[in-house]
Amino acid sequence: MEEPKTAQPRGVTAHAERAPHRPAFVVGELITTYGDLNERAARLATVLGDRGAGPGRPVATVLPNGVEPFEVAIAAAMLGAPYLPVNWHLKAGELAYIFADADVAVVVGHTEFHDDLQAALAAPDLTCRSLVVGDDYERAIASAAPLPDADSGPGPELMFYTSGTTSRPKGVVHGAMADVTGRRQGMEGQVALWGWTSDDVYVMSGPAYHASHAGWALCALYIGATTVITERFEARAWLAEVSRCRGTRSFMVPAHFIRMLEIPEEERAAMDLTSLSLIVHAAAPCPIVVKSRMMEAFPGTEIHELYGASEGGATRISPEEWRAHPGSVGLPWPGVEIRILDEEGRVVATGEPGLVYIRPPGGRRFAYRNDDEATSRAWCDDAFTVGDIGSLDSDGYLTITDRVSDMVLWGGVNIAPREIEEVLYQHPAVVDCAVFGIPDERDGERLKAMVQLRHPVETEVLAQYIRDRLAGYKVPHAWEIVEELPRDQNGKVLKRLLRQAHLPGG
């Protein structure tokens, strides 16, 4: 099967040959050009190949943000090895499980995570080799010869493990991405979907191990754009980088919006953010009032939203569409179909909530690695679900109501916490909030709200605010005022941990 033809070859190697001095990455004052990146990746490919990486034998990274995760990704592409970025917050046992389940050949880690990495790699029956940034990484690259005829092509075959909110993380395997043709088609699809050009400057806002942040950086490399890497998200510093580097686009999560809106308007106005033309957000539900304020605060920036998961993309919505369908996550991507089904797999009526099922284009399927049971549960005929609840309106626009795992069963009544959170966000004192279920001997579960405030306000005032807008049984029974809500680096509130803290002995 021939690869699809583009006007010019794309990918790191092609750009390194055509424009070696073009900036690929900016990290503070340091610039990595496409020529430098391609040269280092070719040498690193030799190192990784000598340690066992190759087709079917992934290279995993446990690295903080920097150029290194992407050097490894491009080196893996040159070898034909899958690339698996791993969340560096994980502990030794969690890391060892992923390394073993994915049959990882080489782990590229960092001295910052030495103890957990060493403990993980010492696990029984684990045979993967290691390379450590801050130790032998630079020496290994400097002493290696470039891999002969190294070519990054469209980039690596990506592997991701789900966050494991209810069980162990599951590896998502996309068969269509295992060959060069499928990956190039996927990249071309993303370029077209979001209008990427080589003139773009992508400013990262999240961790390089996350599917969306990593995916966007790899898309930037494919098209020949520049990526500005930030160590971690801090609202003022991120805006300053946009201004300094003339950033044109970013991928964000609603938690980033909340932080940026806390910066005084006059302070934001003093920064030159006129280059920022596109923000795409996803990964967590965005409160309607937060998105409205964000669109008002950044009138020159188109703020789009997408809905999807590591398992596959689903919908998107433009600012104009969102204004007509507030709260919606939009219409399906080209070739995608959205179905709303009940627990028996039957299609529900328009406007009624049910499980969201996504039919990928062209019959593409994914599987959870080494977990046939979980794969079978995810699929209903030719469509899959990741456990979200939603509805379709008469125009075909999808609205996500909540997740099955977040629903609260109070006295036999299902309550969607997101609906309550949407109301709380409208209160002028509320910065951030989370509503979830805690155990109750009489009613099974009861509602608790944790709230971050701009200024002091009595919780009974907040309770009455909800009572005036929703049914009385949706008013939280317990309240807690917090300095900040615990969120992962993907922007999702860690409700699983909040619920666990309220279990007996938690």
C-alpha positions in Angstrom: 0.0 0.0 0.0 1.6 3.3 -1.0 1.9 6.2 1.4 -0.3 9.2 0.7 1.5 11.9 -1.2 1.9 15.5 0.1 3.3 18.5 -1.7 6.6 18.0 0.1 7.8 15.2 2.4 6.9 15.9 6.0 8.5 14.8 9.3 11.6 15.7 11.3 14.1 14.1 8.8 12.5 15.8 5.8 12.6 19.2 7.6 16.1 18.6 8.8 17.2 18.1 5.2 15.3 21.0 3.8 15.6 23.6 6.6 18.1 22.4 9.2 18.2 25.7 11.0 14.4 25.9 11.6 13.6 25.9 15.3 11.9 22.7 16.4 11.9 23.5 20.1 12.3 26.5 22.4 13.0 25.8 26.1 13.7 29.1 27.9 16.7 30.6 26.0 17.7 27.3 24.4 16.7 26.5 20.8 16.9 23.1 19.3 16.8 23.1 15.5 15.4 20.4 13.2 19.0 19.6 12.1 20.1 19.1 15.7 17.0 17.1 16.6 17.4 14.8 13.7 21.1 14.2 14.3 20.7 13.5 18.0 17.7 11.2 17.4 19.6 9.2 14.8 22.4 8.6 17.4 19.9 7.8 20.1 18.2 5.3 17.8 21.5 3.4 17.6 21.7 3.4 21.4 18.1 2.2 21.8 18.4 -0.4 19.1 21.5 -1.8 20.7 19.5 -2.2 23.9 16.7 -4.1 22.3 14.1 -1.6 21.0 12.6 -2.2 17.6 9.3 -3.2 16.0 7.0 -4.6 18.7 9.4 -3.7 21.5 8.5 -0.2 22.8 10.6 2.5 24.2 9.1 4.0 27.4 9.9 7.4 28.9 9.5 8.6 32.5 10.6 12.2 31.9 9.7 15.7 32.9 9.0 18.2 30.2 11.9 19.0 28.0 13.3 18.1 24.6 14.3 14.6 25.7 10.8 13.0 25.5 10.6 14.0 21.8 14.2 13.0 21.0 13.2 9.6 22.2 10.0 9.6 20.2 11.8 10.5 17.0 14.5 7.9 17.7 11.8 5.3 18.2 10.2 6.3 14.9 13.6 5.8 13.2 13.8 2.3 14.7 10.1 1.4 14.0 9.7 0.9 17.7 6.5 2.0 19.5 6.8 5.0 21.8 5.2 4.9 25.2 5.3 8.1 27.4 4.5 7.2 31.0 3.2 9.5 33.7 6.1 10.3 36.0 3.8 10.6 39.0 3.4 6.9 39.1 5.1 4.8 41.8 7.4 1.8 41.4 4.7 -0.8 41.4 2.6 1.1 38.9 5.6 1.6 36.6 6.6 -2.0 36.8 3.1 -3.1 35.8 3.1 -0.9 32.7 6.7 -1.9 31.7 5.8 -5.6 31.9 2.4 -5.3 30.3 3.7 -3.4 27.3 6.8 -5.6 27.0 9.0 -2.5 27.1 12.5 -3.0 25.7 14.1 0.3 27.0 13.1 2.8 29.7 14.5 6.3 29.3 14.1 7.9 32.8 15.4 10.8 34.7 17.6 11.0 37.9 14.7 13.0 39.5 12.7 9.8 39.6 15.7 7.5 40.5 14.2 5.6 43.4 10.9 4.6 41.8 12.6 3.7 38.5 15.2 1.6 40.1 12.6 -0.2 42.2 10.4 -0.8 39.2 13.2 -2.1 37.0 14.2 -4.5 39.7 10.8 -6.2 39.6 10.9 -10.0 38.9 10.7 -11.1 35.3 11.3 -7.5 34.0 14.1 -7.6 31.4 14.0 -4.0 30.0 17.1 -1.9 29.8 17.4 1.7 31.0 19.0 5.0 30.0 18.9 7.9 32.4 18.8 11.6 31.6 21.2 13.3 34.0 23.4 10.2 34.1 24.4 8.1 31.0 22.0 9.6 28.4 24.3 12.3 27.0 27.4 10.1 27.0 25.5 7.4 25.2 24.3 9.8 22.5 27.8 11.4 22.1 29.5 8.1 21.6 27.0 6.5 19.2 27.1 6.6 15.5 23.9 7.7 13.7 21.6 4.9 12.7 22.3 4.3 8.9 19.6 5.8 6.7 17.6 7.0 9.7 14.3 8.5 8.7 11.7 9.7 11.2 8.9 9.3 8.6 5.6 10.7 10.0 6.6 10.0 13.6 6.4 7.1 16.0 3.7 4.5 16.6 2.2 5.9 19.9 1.2 3.7 22.9 -0.7 5.2 25.8 -2.0 3.7 29.0 -5.3 5.0 30.3 -5.3 6.7 33.7 -6.9 3.7 35.4 -9.6 5.6 37.3 -11.4 2.4 38.3 -8.7 -0.3 37.8 -5.2 -0.9 36.6 -4.2 1.3 33.6 -5.0 -0.3 30.2 -2.7 -0.1 27.2 -4.6 1.2 24.1 -3.5 -0.5 20.9 -4.5 1.1 17.6 -3.9 -1.4 14.8 -4.1 1.3 12.1 -1.2 3.2 13.7 1.2 0.3 13.5 2.3 1.0 9.9 3.8 4.2 8.4 0.9 4.7 6.0 -1.7 4.7 8.9 0.4 7.1 10.9 0.9 9.5 8.0 -2.8 9.5 7.3 -3.5 10.2 10.9 -1.1 13.1 10.9 -2.5 14.5 7.7 -6.0 14.3 9.3 -4.9 16.3 12.3 -3.1 18.9 10.1 -6.4 19.4 8.1 -8.6 19.3 11.2 -6.8 22.1 13.0 -5.2 24.0 10.1 -1.6 23.5 11.1 1.1 25.3 9.1 4.9 25.4 9.4 4.6 29.0 10.6 2.7 27.9 13.8 4.3 28.2 17.2 2.7 25.8 19.6 3.1 26.6 23.3 2.7 23.6 25.5 0.6 23.9 28.6 0.8 20.4 30.0 2.9 17.3 30.5 4.7 15.6 27.6 3.4 12.2 28.8 -0.2 13.2 28.1 -1.7 12.0 24.8 -2.9 15.4 23.6 0.1 17.5 24.6 2.5 14.9 23.2 0.3 14.4 20.1 0.2 18.1 19.3 4.0 18.5 19.7 4.5 15.6 17.4 2.0 17.1 14.9 4.1 20.3 15.1 7.2 18.3 14.3 5.4 16.6 11.4 4.4 19.9 9.8 7.7 21.8 10.6 6.3 24.1 13.2 8.0 25.3 16.4 7.0 24.0 19.9 7.7 26.1 23.0 8.1 23.7 26.0 7.2 24.9 29.5 8.3 23.0 32.5 4.8 23.1 34.0 1.7 25.3 33.7 1.7 28.6 35.6 -0.7 31.1 34.1 1.4 34.2 34.1 4.5 32.4 32.9 2.6 30.7 30.1 1.1 33.9 28.9 4.6 35.5 29.0 5.9 32.7 26.8 3.1 33.3 24.3 4.0 36.9 24.2 7.8 36.3 24.0 7.7 33.6 21.4 4.7 34.9 19.4 2.8 31.7 20.2 -0.1 30.9 17.8 -1.8 27.9 19.3 -2.1 25.7 22.3 -4.0 22.7 23.7 -5.5 23.3 27.1 -7.8 22.0 29.8 -10.5 24.0 31.6 -8.4 24.1 34.8 -5.9 26.3 32.8 -8.8 28.6 31.9 -9.7 29.0 35.5 -6.2 30.0 36.4 -5.8 32.5 33.6 -9.1 34.2 34.4 -7.8 34.8 37.9 -5.1 37.1 36.5 -6.4 40.7 36.6 -7.7 41.9 33.3 -5.4 44.9 33.2 -2.4 42.6 33.7 -3.4 40.4 30.8 -4.1 43.5 28.7 -0.5 44.6 29.2 0.8 41.5 27.5 1.0 41.2 23.7 -1.1 38.1 23.0 -2.2 39.1 19.5 -0.4 36.2 17.9 -2.5 33.6 19.8 -5.1 32.5 17.2 -6.2 29.1 18.4 -6.8 27.3 21.6 -8.3 23.8 21.6 -9.5 22.4 24.9 -10.6 19.0 26.1 -9.7 16.3 28.7 -12.3 17.5 31.2 -15.7 19.1 31.2 -15.6 22.9 30.8 -18.2 24.8 32.9 -20.3 27.0 30.6 -19.6 30.2 32.6 -15.8 29.5 32.6 -15.8 29.1 28.8 -17.9 32.2 28.3 -15.6 34.3 30.4 -12.5 32.9 28.6 -14.0 33.8 25.2 -14.7 37.3 26.4 -11.1 37.6 27.9 -9.5 36.4 24.6 -11.6 37.8 21.8 -8.9 37.5 19.2 -8.4 33.8 19.9 -10.7 31.1 18.5 -11.5 28.7 21.3 -12.5 25.3 20.0 -13.3 22.2 22.0 -12.9 18.5 21.2 -14.2 15.4 22.8 -12.3 12.1 22.7 -10.0 9.8 24.5 -6.8 7.8 24.0 -9.2 5.3 22.5 -10.2 7.7 19.7 -11.4 11.2 18.7 -15.0 11.9 18.4 -16.4 15.5 18.2 -15.4 19.1 17.9 -17.2 22.4 18.2 -16.2 25.9 17.0 -16.8 29.1 19.0 -19.8 30.0 16.7 -21.4 26.6 17.1 -20.8 26.7 20.9 -22.6 30.0 21.2 -25.6 28.4 19.5 -25.3 25.2 21.5 -23.7 26.2 24.9 -22.4 23.3 26.8 -22.2 21.0 23.8 -18.9 19.3 22.6 -20.1 19.5 19.0 -20.6 17.3 15.9 -18.6 14.2 15.0 -15.3 14.4 13.2 -15.3 13.4 9.5 -16.2 9.7 9.2 -17.2 9.3 12.9 -20.7 8.5 14.2 -22.0 9.1 17.7 -24.6 6.8 19.2 -26.4 7.2 22.5 -27.4 3.8 23.9 -29.1 2.5 27.0 -27.7 -0.3 29.2 -29.2 -2.9 26.9 -27.5 -1.4 23.8 -30.6 0.2 22.4 -30.6 3.7 20.9 -32.3 6.3 23.1 -34.6 9.1 22.0 -33.2 12.4 20.9 -32.4 14.6 24.0 -32.4 11.6 26.3 -29.2 10.7 28.2 -27.4 7.4 27.8 -23.9 5.9 27.3 -22.0 7.7 24.5 -20.7 5.3 21.9 -18.2 6.3 19.2 -18.0 4.6 15.8 -14.5 5.3 14.4 -14.0 6.0 10.7 -13.3 3.2 8.2 -14.1 0.4 10.7 -10.9 1.1 12.7 -10.7 -0.7 16.0 -8.6 -0.5 19.1 -8.0 -3.1 21.7 -6.8 -3.0 25.3 -3.5 -4.7 25.5 -3.6 -8.1 27.2 -7.2 -7.5 28.3 -9.8 -9.1 26.0 -12.5 -8.7 28.7 -12.1 -4.9 28.9 -11.9 -4.7 25.1 -15.2 -6.6 24.8 -16.9 -4.4 27.4 -15.9 -1.3 25.6 -17.3 -2.3 22.2 -21.0 -2.6 21.1 -20.9 -3.9 17.5 -18.7 -1.4 15.7 -18.7 1.4 18.3 -17.0 1.9 21.6 -17.6 3.7 24.9 -15.2 5.1 27.6 -18.1 5.4 30.1 -19.3 8.9 29.4 -23.0 9.8 29.7 -24.4 12.3 27.2 -27.2 13.2 24.8 -27.7 14.3 21.2 -29.9 17.2 20.3 -32.1 17.4 17.2 -29.2 19.0 15.3 -26.9 16.1 16.2 -24.8 18.1 18.7 -23.4 16.0 21.6 -23.5 17.2 25.2 -21.7 15.2 27.9 -23.6 15.0 31.1 -21.2 13.1 33.3 -19.2 9.9 33.7 -20.8 6.6 34.8 -18.2 6.4 37.6 -19.0 9.9 38.9 -22.8 9.4 39.1 -24.2 9.6 42.6 -27.0 7.2 43.6 -28.9 9.0 46.5 -31.9 7.1 47.9 -32.4 5.4 44.5 -32.1 8.6 42.4 -29.3 9.1 40.0 -27.7 12.5 40.3 -25.2 14.0 37.9 -22.6 16.1 39.8 -21.6 18.1 36.8 -25.1 19.7 36.7 -24.5 21.0 40.2 -21.0 22.1 39.5 -22.2 24.2 36.5 -24.5 26.1 38.9 -21.8 26.6 41.5 -19.5 28.0 38.8 -22.0 30.8 38.1 -21.8 32.1 41.7 -19.4 35.1 41.7 -17.5 33.9 44.7 -16.7 30.4 43.3 -13.3 29.9 41.6 -13.3 26.1 41.4 -15.5 23.3 42.7 -16.1 19.5 42.7 -19.2 17.6 43.7 -19.1 13.9 44.4 -20.7 11.1 46.4 -19.7 10.0 49.9 -21.0 6.9 51.7 -24.2 7.2 53.7 -25.7 4.4 55.8 -29.3 5.3 55.2 -29.3 6.6 51.6 -26.3 4.7 50.1 -24.6 8.0 49.0 -24.9 11.7 49.7 -23.6 14.7 48.0 -20.5 16.6 49.1 -19.2 19.8 47.6 -15.6 21.0 47.8 -15.3 24.7 46.8 -12.4 27.2 46.3 -13.6 30.8 46.9 -12.5 34.2 45.7 -13.8 35.7 48.9 -15.5 34.3 52.0 -19.1 33.3 51.7 -21.3 31.0 53.9 -21.9 27.5 52.6 -25.6 28.0 53.3 -25.6 30.9 50.8 -24.1 28.5 48.2 -26.7 25.9 49.1 -29.5 28.3 48.6 -28.0 29.4 45.3 -28.3 25.9 44.1 -31.7 25.4 45.7 -33.0 28.4 43.7 -31.9 26.8 40.4 -32.2 23.0 40.8 -34.4 20.4 42.6 -33.8 20.3 46.3 -32.4 16.8 46.3 -29.4 18.1 44.2 -28.2 20.4 47.0 -25.0 19.0 48.6 -25.4 17.7 52.1 -21.8 18.3 53.1 -19.5 21.2 52.3 -15.8 21.9 52.5 -13.9 25.1 51.6 -10.5 24.4 50.2 -7.4 26.4 49.1 -7.2 24.4 45.9 -8.8 21.3 44.4 -6.6 18.3 43.7 -6.3 17.9 39.9 -4.0 15.7 37.9 -1.8 17.4 35.3 -4.4 16.7 32.7 -6.8 19.0 34.5 -9.2 16.4 35.8 -10.3 16.7 39.5 -9.1 13.6 41.3 -12.6 12.6 42.4 -11.6 8.9 42.9 -9.1 10.1 45.6 -11.7 12.4 47.1 -14.2 9.6 47.4 -11.6 7.2 48.8 -10.7 9.8 51.5 -14.3 9.5 52.8 -14.4 5.7 53.0 -14.0 4.1 56.4 -10.3 4.1 57.2 -9.7 6.5 54.2 
